[in-house]
Amino acid sequence: MANAARPLTLVLLWHMHQPEYRDYATGEFREPWVYLHAIKDYADMAWHLENHPGVRAIVNFTPVLLDQIEDYVDQFARGKLRDPLLRLLVRPDNEALGEAERSFILEHCFRTDDEPVVRRFAAYQHLHELFALLEARGSDSRHHLSDQYFFDLLTWHHLRWAGETVRRSSPVVTRLMAIGTRFSYADRTDLFRLIGELVSGIMPRYAKLAEAGRIELSTTPHFHPMAPLLMSFGVVREAAPEVALPQAPQYPGGYGRVRAQLESALDSHRRRFGIAAGVWPAEGAISPAFVRLLADHGCKWTASGSRVLANSLQGSASPQALYRPYRLEAAGAQLAIFFRDDRLSDLIGFEYAKWNSHDAAANLIAELETIAAGAKEGTPLVSVILDGENCWDSYAYNGYYFLTALYQALESRPSIRTTTYRAHLEETGGAPLQPLPRLVSGTWVQGSFSTWIGSPEKNHAWDLLCTAKQSFDLVIGSERLSETAASAALRQLAACEASDWFWWPGPYNPQHTVECFDRMYRDNLINLYRLLELPAPSALALPISRGGGHPEAGGTMRRAEASS
């Protein structure tokens, strides 16, 4: 008789994040990624969890993402649209499109990373081929194409972004895809209403799953800041001693700013979902000072990448060291620190999209069973953590078949039990955690901070922020701004502290996206000076990444979970 499979506990953490895309000076959304990811990835991920009751998972929503989702819910409810792409989708037929609007539609609806999806739909592909034909003839296609062409392109762009589970269940999507062309104003309005329903349903769906005990909801400091770097630039050299640092010695008042971002996130989560037990830090970035701050605020758990653990243990770790929670001795509290299995997480993030979906799911199950079989004692707890929105564009059908096969396999394997960190800590009844004598600060990307600091462009971006914060402190300290104006400046400062602005600078990211984020970051800083009633430095008129980026076009597909 075959031996029973060794038991294993699996925690899946899906991290959902989009940076602040609102222009605080105008109230307009500069990019549509929040609502597009909502109708595709957030909707699909909720459906898979709803339809696989035997799977438990953690879903981490950043407050800045939830703020924007609520903004869109308000836009749909009031009919006052602050997103230009949505406004164009429901533009009446009798209101002609201007040249700027036509250019805007082409810029947002033609991206090379859409090509695999475009090929799935003959009518959508025809729109692309027609434009390419006119471009090849050297003509200005914007002048030769009718408004109907642009309305069709807008409609297909939104149909393309509909999640696979939406596409399979919505009569509106089914009908419009069958029509294929010459969409009427009524057709576009029907699609607009569906988008509103999907976006408005995101938070209630996840809240219902959490109330039923099916998932745990966790949070991140409000605007997704690199907390250890705001606290001290010096932590960078713990994992990379030779790295260059910004000219500024530190971010002024950084500890207080991290505390404020954390407290705002915990308050936000409490208002929306209840008390948060855990915090997934932006980019999995932790340091001893940040861990102590989390413990002081009553957080029960946090997590990071396996390279951080390896650096902290200085090579003395056993093969099973990754599969247990730790307690930082210097933190002085029973805050559990879990560490992500980078290899397994990156298989989902990067590799399995190239596989047959059933083979990929079977391979992941086999990997987990190998880990269980190698355990010397106890039940290993494996953490698989990655973005829950970015990798699915690389998968056929937005990962529908992979996630279905994976969740079905997990439900059918009694030896592999899915749980959440909160549930695990409650089940173990406060049992002592493995002590971690030393923590080397780092992130989930190769255990270092090099993705966000160290290059000339990234360091320049930090110096611009440090200079702005010095001005902020002087003006706020003078008390010459009204309470309302000071509050607006504080919100703008918090948005400028996001990690996203420091990810993109450099020549190795897609040029279009580098330029877009560069411009948004500098505009945010310029608006901060405006709110402080100060002239903006001339340096903000110049791009941070002077050489642009990689010429390959791209959308918002960050790969922050990469560990190699």
Disulfide bonds with the S-S distance in Angstrom:
none
